[in-house]
Amino acid sequence: MRSSSSWRREPRGGTPDKPMSLAKLIRYKLLMALRGFTRGARRKRIARFVGAAGITAAIATFVVVAYELFAALSTIGQTGEQASAVIVAMTFHAILLLAFVFDIATTANIFFLSSDLGLLMAAPLRTTKIFALKYREAIVAVSFVALMIGLPVVLGYGAGLGAPPVFYPVAIAAMAVFLSIPVSVG
């Protein structure tokens, strides 16, 4: 016969002996974001969908414009390629400058003033996992505008100059590292 204590369910999160994994924390955060996006009044859901579709259309338009610009510059020859490189470099410098001005405050807000911090600190989690979760949350929060500007420029640059297929994953990885600099400083 089983004792009554064997029928108890363990909590879904974690216990002090077995902390919750970082993957579960990230999954939980993404699930909460998805629920916030898909729930609510019908009117609000439609407005969110229209907003997301508008942002997607704006990014796609920006990629096409960047492609046309870099394709036209590549026909000039060596000077056009140098001008293209200067445009990309200036774009990244502008993004980095804006990131240092605005993203450091956002990062400090996410790390020290967010509403879920008390709940996370009370949970049976290691502080390193909480830090890793907050770090990823900060990168996502501060990189949205930079990705809206930088990613279309990089994709248009690669397409306009006929970059090899390996260029695109390397460029996206480089952007991720680039966007983590202001978060790390903040």
Secondary structure, DSSP 8 states (H G I E B T S, - for coil): ---GGGG----SS--SSS---HHHHHHHHHHHHHHHHH-S-HHHHHHHHHHHHHHHHHHHHHHHHHHHHHHHHHTT-HHHHHHHHHHHHHHHHHHHHHIIIIIHHHHHHHHHT-TTHHHHHHSS--HHHHHHHHHHHHHHHHHHHHHHHHHHHHHHHHHHTT--TTHHHHHHHHHHHHHHHHHHH-
